[in-house]
Amino acid sequence: EAFVERARVDAPSCPALDTLIAGTPGVSSAALDNVAPATLGEAVSTAALTQPIGVLSSPIRTADGAVLIMVCSRSGAADDAARQRAEDQLQLDALERLAARYLRNLRQDAFIELRSVPG
């Protein structure tokens, strides 16, 4: 608990936290570069997704002990926009297929009468 309080004051960034951890016996750190949050376990994953960048989390109890998380950077925010664009495109494609099928059925069911004028 003393380390957590000291880290909150003395480690306002990821490099500062690394320096603080290196000088503290019994405390270790691990960089989780490009890790999918789903692979971290439920409690840690939730904290990693909701934690603001550069802010130390509250201790999270796990089977291995207490875990503190500081998110240094995030990637994937643009993925949300790309995902939405892809979803919109898929919906548009489905609508276009539905419209084409409807027009095809109309053409098949159409009755066209041609009359010629005698003369």
C-alpha positions in Angstrom: 0.0 0.0 0.0 2.9 2.3 0.7 4.3 1.6 -2.8 0.9 2.4 -4.3 0.7 5.8 -2.6 4.3 6.6 -3.5 3.7 5.6 -7.1 0.6 7.8 -7.4 2.8 10.8 -6.4 6.1 10.0 -7.9 5.1 8.3 -11.1 3.0 10.6 -13.3 4.0 8.7 -16.4 5.0 5.3 -17.7 8.8 6.0 -17.8 8.6 7.4 -14.3 6.8 4.3 -13.1 9.4 2.1 -14.7 12.1 4.0 -12.9 10.3 3.8 -9.6 9.7 0.1 -9.9 13.4 -0.6 -10.8 14.4 1.0 -7.5 11.9 -0.9 -5.4 12.7 -4.4 -4.1 9.9 -6.9 -4.3 8.0 -5.1 -7.0 8.2 -6.1 -10.7 6.7 -4.8 -13.9 5.9 -6.2 -17.3 5.2 -4.3 -20.5 2.2 -5.7 -22.3 2.8 -4.3 -25.7 0.0 -5.0 -28.2 -1.9 -7.3 -26.0 -5.6 -8.0 -26.6 -7.4 -7.0 -23.4 -9.5 -10.2 -23.5 -6.3 -12.2 -22.8 -5.7 -10.5 -19.5 -8.5 -11.9 -17.4 -11.8 -10.2 -16.6 -10.8 -7.8 -13.8 -7.5 -6.7 -15.4 -9.1 -6.5 -18.9 -11.9 -4.2 -17.6 -9.3 -2.0 -15.8 -7.1 -1.9 -18.9 -10.0 -0.8 -21.1 -11.4 1.9 -18.8 -8.2 3.2 -17.3 -7.2 6.7 -18.6 -3.8 6.9 -20.3 -1.0 7.8 -17.9 -3.0 7.2 -14.7 -2.1 4.5 -12.2 -5.0 2.2 -11.3 -6.2 1.1 -7.9 -4.8 -2.3 -6.9 -6.5 -5.2 -8.5 -6.5 -8.5 -6.6 -5.6 -11.6 -8.7 -4.5 -15.1 -7.9 -0.9 -14.0 -8.4 -1.2 -11.0 -6.0 -2.0 -7.3 -6.5 -1.8 -5.8 -9.9 -1.5 -2.1 -10.8 -2.1 -0.9 -14.3 -0.9 2.2 -16.1 -2.0 2.4 -19.7 0.8 4.1 -21.6 -0.9 4.1 -25.0 -3.9 2.6 -26.8 -4.4 1.5 -30.3 -7.7 0.5 -31.7 -9.7 3.6 -31.2 -9.7 4.1 -34.9 -10.8 0.5 -35.2 -14.1 1.4 -33.8 -14.7 3.9 -36.6 -13.5 1.3 -39.2 -15.7 -1.3 -37.6 -18.7 1.0 -37.9 -17.9 1.8 -41.5 -17.6 -1.9 -42.3 -20.9 -2.6 -40.6 -22.6 0.2 -42.5 -21.2 -1.1 -45.7 -22.4 -4.6 -45.0 -25.9 -3.3 -44.2 -25.9 -1.2 -47.5 -24.8 -4.3 -49.5 -27.6 -6.3 -47.9 -30.1 -3.6 -48.8 -28.9 -3.4 -52.4 -29.2 -7.2 -52.8 -32.7 -7.0 -51.4 -33.7 -4.2 -53.8 -32.2 -6.1 -56.8 -34.1 -9.3 -55.8 -37.3 -7.2 -55.5 -36.8 -5.7 -58.9 -36.0 -9.1 -60.5 -39.2 -10.5 -59.0 -41.2 -7.6 -60.3 -39.8 -8.1 -63.8 -40.6 -11.8 -63.7 -44.2 -11.2 -62.6 -44.8 -8.3 -64.9 -47.4 -8.7 -67.7 -46.8 -6.6 -70.7 -49.5 -6.3 -73.3 -48.5 -4.9 -76.7 -51.2 -3.8 -79.0 -50.7 -2.8 -82.6 -52.9 -0.3 -84.3 -54.3 -1.5 -87.6 -53.6 0.7 -90.4 
